Amino acid sequence: MKNIYFLSDAHLGSLAIPHARMQERRLAGFLDSIKHKAQAVYLLGDIFDFWHEYSHVVPKGYTRLLGKISELTDMGVEVHFFTGNHDLWVRDYFEKECGMTVHRHSETVELYGKEFYLAHGDGLGSGDRGYRFLRSVFHNRMCQRLFAALHPRWGMAFGLGWARHSRMKRVDGKEPEYMGEDKEELVKFSKHYLTTHPSINFFIFGHRHIELDLMITRTARVVILGDWISQFSYAVFDGENLFLENYIEGETRP
């Protein structure tokens, strides 16, 4: 039985991250280290800080990561890409060129007999109205078509600049620390969702940039995956147990 891996929030290409090339190399190195142990890899959003895929143009860069993902899919490893709030403008490049399966909404999947609710995490829970309005604009097809009319030189510069501005508005460019299960939107969402879907065993999210592994009932856990900016964290499910771990470059595991 092979492992199933989950990770999120690398924000590759971010203008606010000074070690971008090292960051991409580390992520590609991690995928290389698990390629013979993995049944599937789930990328739960914001792998890119901004991604807008024009009809005949894709963003430059990321060749190490996309090449490694293509190697995994060629080997028969399933790679699932969930769009986040930074990289939702995906068309068909990932599927046709890299062999990934793209998910634009949350999914409930059965893995080795356990029920997993998987999502990036943005827009779940009550949230603030301003963000929810902005999210609806980003997901609007007409707004997407209007943005696609911009030349890629301007569109990509605008998108990456917007993402950098959004990050730098936070203290030290970081997300708030864990606020407790009564205030964390993703935990509150999971508890409410369980009332109508009691068979879920694992809720796995990205988005918040914190590492969290929390039992919310006797049979259900919420896992927030951290990030691949400073924590280099991921979850691994071996068919019986799920662990939240951190990748150390050069470290080998059985």
N, C-alpha and C positions, 0 to 999 in steps of 0.2 A: 504494500500500500504506500503510495507516494504522498507527499505533503501538498497542502494548499496554502498559498501565501497571499497576504493582503498588505498593501501599503498605499500611501497617499501623500499629497502635498509636498512635492519636490519644488514646484514653482520654477522650473528650469527657464532660463532666459531672463529672470528678474533683474532689473536695473538696480535693485536695492540689496542684492546679494553679491558680495565681492569675490567669492570663491566659486563662481559658476562652473568653470571648466573642471575643477576638482570634484565638484558636486555631481556633475554628470558622469564622470569617470567612476566615481564610487557607486553610483546607482547601476551603471552597466556592469561593474565588477561584482556587485551583489547578485544580479541576475545570472551572471556567468557561474557564480559559485553554487547556485541552486538548480541549474538547468537539468541535472541528472536526477534530482530528488523531487522535482515538482510535477504534480499532476496538472495544476492550474495556478495562475497568478492573477490576482484581482487588483487592478490599479483604480483606487477609489477617488479619483478626481484631483484637479489642480496639479497634475504632473507638470504642466507648463504654466508659466505665469500669465501668458496670453497666447492664444492660438486662434488664428483666423485663417480658414482654408478657402482660398479663392478657387474658382472653377478650374483654372489651369496653373495655379501657383500655390505652393505650400511654403511655410516659413523656413528660412535657412537655418542651418545648425541642427543639433540633436542627432547627428548621424551615428554617433557611438551608441546611444540608447536605442534608436529605432532599428539599427543594424542588429543589436543584441536581441531585441524583441523578435525580429524576423527570424533570427537563428532559432529561438525557442519554439516559435510556431512551426517552423519547418521540421523541428524534431518531434512535433506532436503535442507540445505543451500548450494548453489553452491559456490565452492571455485575454483578459476581459478589461476593457477600458470604460470607466464610468466618467461621464463629463462632470466637471465641477463648475463653480461659478467663474473661474478664470479661463477655462479651456472648453467652453461649451460649443464653440463655433466649429464643430467638426463635421466634415462631409463624409466622403467615402475613402479617403486616402489610407487611413489606418486599417480598414478592412481589406481593401484591394491590394495594397502594397506590403503591409506588414502582417496580415493574417489575424489581426485582433478582432474580437467581437465587441462592438461599441454599444453601450447602454446609455440612454439619455434620461432615464428615470430610475427610481429605486427598484430593486428586484428582491423577491423572496425566492431563494434557491435551496434545494436539498443537497447537502454534501455529506457523504458517508453516513446517511441516516439522520443527520441533524438539520434543523431548519435555521437558515441564516437570512436575516434582513440586511441588505447591503445598500448603502447610499453614500453619496459624498457628504450630505448633511445640511447643505445650505437650503434655506426655505422651510425646514422642518421645525415644528414647534410654532409658538406665537410670533417670536421675532419682533423687530420694529417695523412700522408701516413704511418708513422711507426705504428701507432695504427691500422689502417685499415689492414695492412699486418699481424700484430699479431693476429687480430681478425679472419682473414681468416685461419690462422694456427689452432687456437683453434676450429674452426668449421669444419676442414677437417676430414673426416671419418678415413682416414689412420692414421693421427696423433693421433686421439682418440684411435684407436686400439693399437697403439704402447704404448701409455701411460697406457692403461689398462693392458698391460703385466707386468707392475711393481707391486711388492707386495704392497698391500694397506698400509702397515706400511711406506713404502718409498714414495708412491704416495701421500698420504694425507699430510705427513710432507712437501714434496716439494711444494704441492699446497698451503698450508696455509702459508708457508714461503715466497713463491712468492707473495701472496696477501699482506702479512704484508710489504714486501719490497716496493711494489707498493704504498701502502698508505703512508709509512713514507718518500717517496721521496717528498711529498707535504709539504708545510709549515704547521707546527703543525698537519700534517696528515689530513688536511681538504681541501675540494674543494675550488676553488676561489669563491669570492663573486659574486653576480649578476653583469654581465658585460654590461647590456643594451641590448635592443631587437635587435639592429643592429649587435651585436657580439655573442649573444647566439645561438649556432648551432640548438638547438631544436626549438627555436622560428623562426629562419630563415627557417628551414625545414617545419614547420607548415604553414607559410605564402605561401611558394612555393607549398605545397601540396594542399592548398585550391584553387589554380588557376585551378586545374583539378578535384577537389572533393569539390565543394562549399557547399555540404550538411552537412559537418562535423560541429557539434556544440561544441564539446569538444575534445581537444588533451590532453591526460593525460600521463605523463612520470615520470619515476624515474631517476636514474643514476647520476644526477647532485648534489644531496644532498643540494639543496636550496629549499626554499618554494617560489613558484611563482604562482600568479593567475593573468593572463594578458589577457585583451580583445584585440584581434588583428583585428577583424571586428565587425560589429554590432551584429552578431549572433554567433561568434566563439571565444572561450577562450582557452588559453594554461595554463595548470596546471602542475607544477612540484612539486612532492610530499614531498620533503625534505628527512628526514631519520628517522630511529628508533635507532639511536646511541645517539644523544643528543637532537633532536627536537621532536621525538615521534609524528610525524605529519601524517595526513591522510586526504583524501577527502571523503565526504559523499554526495550522491545524493538521494534526497527524492522523486524523480519523477517530481519535478518542479524546484527545486533550488539545486545548488551544492556549498558546503562549504568546505574550507580548514581549518582544525582544529588541535589542539594538545591534545593528551591524557594526562590527569592528573589522576594518579592512585587513585582510591577510589572515583572519581567523577562519579556521576550518571546523566543520561540524560533521558528525557521522550522518 
